[in-house]
C-alpha cells in the first residue's frame, strides 16, 4: 500500500508542468536546476520533466499557482461572454420591437428602455416594482389620510 503524497507522483508532476507551459508560466528556473528539458516543437517551446521533483512543497506551490490561473482564465471567459450578451441585449430588443406594428417611434424607445432595465433586475425586484406601480392614489395602502 502506497501512502506517498500525490504531489510526488511523476505523472502528476508532468501534468502540472504541461499545464503551466500551456498557460504561459516561466519555467526556466526548472531548466536551470536540471528538472526540466526545454524543446522547440512545432514552433512552440515545450517543457518536459526530466526527473521527479523531491520537494513536495514546491510542487504544491506550483500546482496552486496553475490552478488559480486556470480559474482566473475561466472566470474571464465567462465574464466576457456575459458582457457580450449584455451588449447584444439592447439591439435585440430594439429589432424585436421594430418588427411589431404598434411599437414604433418614442413609445417603442420607451418600451425598449423599460425592457432593458427589467432584464437587469431580479425577479423579486420586478415584483416589487410592479406592486409599487399598481398602488394608485385611491388604494387604501397609499391614501390613509383620505379615508378619515
N, C-alpha and C positions, 0 to 999 in steps of 0.2 A: 504494500500500500504506500503510495507516494503522497507525502504531506507537504511537498515543496510549494512555494508560492507560485501563482500563475504568472507573476511578473518575471520569473526566472525561466519560463518556458521559451525555448529558442524560436519556435514558430510564432508565438505571441509577440515576441520582440521584433521578428521580421515584419509582421503585420503593422506594428506601430511605426517602424521605420518607413515602410512603403506609404502609409497614411500621412506621415509627417512630410514625406517628399512630395506627395500629391498636393497637399495643402500649401506647401511653399516654405517650410521651416528651413533654416540654415543649419545643415548637418555637418559642416566642415569640421567642427570640433571632434566629431566622432571619427572622421577620416584621419585627423592628426593624432588621435590616440590609438589608432590601429583597430578600431572596432568595425569600421565600415570600409567598403571599397566604393569608389566613385567611378561610374562608367557613363559614356555617352551612347544612348540607344535611341535611334530614330530622331535624332536632333534634340533629345531631351536628356538632361542629367539625371541618372538614377543612382540611388544608394542601395547597396546590398550589405547586409550584416555578415561580417566575416566570422565572428565568434560570439558566443553569448556574453551579454553584459552580466557581471557578477554582482554589481551593486543594485539591490532591489529598489533602493530609494531613488536613484537617478532614473530607473526605468519607470517608476511610478510617477515621478515629476513629468517626464516626457509624455507619458500616457495621459495625464490630466490636462497638460497643455494642448495636446492633439484633440482630446475630447471637447474641451472648452472652445477651441477654434472651430470644430465641426458644428457645434451647437450655434455658435455665432453666425456661421455661414448659413445654416438652415433658417435661423430667425431672420436674417437679412433677406433671404429669398422669399419667405412668407410675407415679410413687411413690404417688399417691392411689389408682390402680387396684389396685396391689399390696396396699396397706393394706386396701382394701375386700374383696379376695379373702381376705386373711388373717382378717379379721373374720368373714367368712361361712363359713370352713372348719369351725370347731368346731361350730356349729349344724347344718351339713350332715351331718357325720359322726354327730352325735347322732341326727338324724332317720333316717338310713340304718340305724343300729344298732337304733333303737327299733322299726323295722318287722320286724326279724328275730326269730324266736321264742326263740332261745337266748341272746340278748344283753340281758337285762333286769337291772334292779337295779344293785348295786355292780359286778358283773362288766362290765356294759355301760359304766359310767362309766370303769372301769379301761381297757378296750379303747379307748374314745374318747380318753382322755388319751394312751395309747401311740401311737395313730394320728396324733394331732395333733402330738406331739413328733417322730415319724418323718417327718411331712410337711415339717418344717423342716430335716431333715438332708439331706446329700448322699448319693448312692448309696454312695460309699466309706465314709462314716461308718456307714451302715446295715449294710454288710457286716461292718465291724469289730465292731459291737455284737452281731450275730448270732453271729459266730465266738467272741467272748468268752463269750456265754451258752451256746454249745454245749460248751465245755470244762467238764466237771464235775470233781468231786474224784477220780474214778477214771481219768481220762485221763492218759497219760504226760507230757503237757506241763506239767500242774499238780502232779503228785504224784511228783516226783523222789525225795523222802525216803522214800516208801513202797516204792519198788522195791528198796531195799537190804536 
